[in-house]
Amino acid sequence: MKATDLTIAFILIIMPSVLMLDYKTKETNRAIYETTRISQILDAAVEDATAVMFEKDISGTVSINKDKGVNSLMQTMCLNFDLLDDDLSRRLIEGYIPCIVSIEYDGYCVMRHEEYLNEKNEPELRMTWLPKQPYSFSDTRYIYSFTLGDELTVYQKTSNAIINGTTDSLLTALPGSSILVAPDAYNTTEQRIEQFYLNKQIAMVEQLKRDIDEIINNHNRIAQHYGITYYFTLPDMEKDDWLS
């Protein structure tokens, strides 16, 4: 799935059915079957969530209802894992979801586990949306704010100036930029723009990876406290998979 195609684009989840497999007994075929099944369930859940989370008003303006998408996601997973769609089942599934990331046009929102005190003043976990994070990158001279499109906002550190524009309009406006390619590096403007988009993709992906890795580390600490012994890690993915 591509980040530009789906709003909920990143779900990191390991379900109990995988954890209960005894790999030491050489149940390799069983492990492969369960892994494939869970992958299919996740794909179906994400597709269902994406189908319901886009809302359009009478003027044609499209908005994103992330909570509606997550509710659909949980419904599909409960159904496919033969669980009742109740609070207990959802909490069971949530315990194995370190985070959900909603990829949006001008930034991304992360749903992660937060500890809070319930009405009995007892600590509990709740999955909560954090404020949207802009796609950003910083070098010695500038701070860049990206979108999934062509718009670009740049803050110049020395002058405190804010520059808004498109990629092609800013190629020559930012001397010393580490992400906007220098004119002498490529023969044509098209080549410079193409390289910039690659640089932008890499910067956005690295930002996501850093944030998700931090969230997973925090989830491991919380999960251990609540008796979940599985150790979550960021999945190994090829560079091209991240960039797609």
C-alpha positions, 0 to 999 in steps of 0.5 A: 500500500502507498502512503499517498493512496491510504490515509491509515497507512501504517499499522504495526501489529502482532497478534496473540495467535502468532505469539502462541506458536512454538517455533522450537517445535519446527511448526514452520508451516503453521507459522507461515500460515498464521503470518499470511492470515494476519497480513490478509486480515490487516489489509482488509481492516485497513481497506475497510477503515479507509473506505469509511473515514473520508467524509464530504460535506454539501459543498464537496469539501473532503474531511478525514474522520480518523476515529471513524476509520479506527472504529471500522479497523477494530470491527474488521479485526474482531470479526476476522479473529472471531472475537466479540466486538466489545470493549474487552476484545478491542483492548486485547487487540490494542495491546498488540498495536504499538501505534496507528499512523494517519498519513495526511496531505500536510502532516501525519497524526499518530495514535499511541497508548497513553496512561491515564487514571480512570474513575476509580483513580486506577492507571489504565491505557488508552489509545489517543491521537496526538497532535498532527506533526508537519513533515519537516526537515532542518539544516544549518540555514533553513527549516522546511515544511513539506506536503505530499504535493508540490507546496513548500514552506521554508523558514530562514533561520538567519533572517526569520523570513518565511518563504512559501512557494512550489518546488520549481519556484524555490530552486534558485531562491535558497542559497546553501540549501542542503535539500534543494539541489545546486544548479551545477549538480544537474544539467536540467531543471527537471533533473534538479526537481526529480532529485529534490523530490527524492530528497524530500521523500527520504527526509519524510520517511526518516522523520516517520521512522524516528517517531515510530521507533520512539513510540514502539520503545515507549510501548514496550515499557508500557506493555511489559508493565501490563503483562505483555511479554512480546518485544515490539520492533520496527519491521525490517523494510526495504528502502524502496518500500518505505519510499513507496 
